[in-house]
Amino acid sequence: MAYSTACISVSAETIQHILSEKELHILEGDIPSPVNPPDGCKFHTRCEHCTEICRHVVPTWEEVSPGHYAACHHMYELQDKWKEKKD
């Protein structure tokens, strides 16, 4: 109920502001099945950074900042790319 209330409370004006401030990134590829997930990383079917290891090996969860975890074979090289974009 709280999620629905939050969604309904977002005005069209707020949505327009968000879209104008940020580039909308649309994921492509196949949505992984929750019943029969793919081998390897569960999100490799939709990830633009997917490589061969992602298709076969499940990445381990690592704490990247206090209380924030990520599981990606390429997270450190991607962090460097994102930092370069910000600078």
C-alpha positions as CSV (number, residue, x, y, z in Angstrom):
1,M,0.0,0.0,0.0
2,A,2.8,2.5,0.9
3,Y,4.5,1.8,-2.5
4,S,1.2,2.4,-4.4
5,T,0.6,5.6,-2.4
6,A,4.1,6.9,-3.2
7,C,3.7,6.1,-6.9
8,I,0.3,7.8,-7.1
9,S,1.6,10.9,-5.3
10,V,4.3,11.5,-7.9
11,S,2.9,14.3,-10.2
12,A,3.4,14.5,-13.9
13,E,5.4,17.7,-13.2
14,T,7.8,15.8,-11.0
15,I,8.2,13.1,-13.6
16,Q,8.9,15.7,-16.3
17,H,11.5,17.3,-14.1
18,I,13.3,14.0,-13.4
19,L,13.3,13.2,-17.1
20,S,14.7,16.6,-18.1
21,E,17.5,16.4,-15.5
22,K,18.8,12.9,-16.2
23,E,19.3,10.8,-19.3
24,L,16.9,7.9,-19.3
25,H,18.7,4.6,-19.6
26,I,16.6,1.9,-21.1
27,L,17.8,-1.7,-20.5
28,E,17.7,-3.9,-23.6
29,G,17.9,-7.7,-23.8
30,D,15.9,-10.5,-22.3
31,I,14.4,-10.2,-18.8
32,P,15.9,-13.1,-16.8
33,S,13.4,-15.6,-15.6
34,P,12.9,-15.8,-11.8
35,V,11.7,-19.4,-12.1
36,N,14.6,-20.5,-14.3
37,P,17.4,-18.0,-14.0
38,P,20.3,-18.1,-16.4
39,D,23.7,-19.5,-15.5
40,G,26.3,-17.0,-14.2
41,C,25.3,-13.5,-13.4
42,K,21.5,-13.4,-13.2
43,F,21.5,-10.0,-15.1
44,H,23.9,-10.8,-17.9
45,T,21.0,-11.1,-20.4
46,R,20.4,-7.3,-20.0
47,C,23.8,-6.0,-19.2
48,E,25.7,-3.9,-21.7
49,H,29.0,-4.8,-19.9
50,C,28.5,-8.6,-20.1
51,T,31.5,-10.7,-21.0
52,E,32.1,-14.4,-21.1
53,I,32.7,-14.8,-17.4
54,C,29.3,-13.2,-16.7
55,R,27.6,-15.9,-18.6
56,H,29.2,-18.7,-16.6
57,V,30.3,-17.6,-13.1
58,V,28.0,-16.1,-10.4
59,P,29.7,-12.9,-9.1
60,T,30.2,-12.6,-5.3
61,W,28.6,-9.9,-3.3
62,E,31.1,-7.3,-2.0
63,E,30.6,-4.4,0.3
64,V,31.5,-1.3,-1.9
65,S,30.7,1.2,0.8
66,P,29.2,0.9,4.3
67,G,26.0,-1.0,4.0
68,H,26.1,-1.0,0.2
69,Y,26.7,-4.3,-1.6
70,A,27.2,-5.1,-5.3
71,A,27.9,-8.3,-7.2
72,C,29.5,-7.7,-10.6
73,H,32.6,-9.1,-12.2
74,H,33.4,-5.7,-13.7
75,M,32.3,-3.4,-10.8
76,Y,35.8,-1.9,-10.2
77,E,36.5,-1.0,-13.8
78,L,33.0,0.4,-14.2
79,Q,33.5,2.5,-11.0
80,D,36.6,4.0,-12.6
81,K,34.6,4.8,-15.8
82,W,31.8,6.4,-13.8
83,K,34.3,8.5,-11.8
84,E,35.9,9.7,-15.0
85,K,32.4,10.8,-16.3
86,K,31.7,12.8,-13.2
87,D,35.1,14.7,-13.3
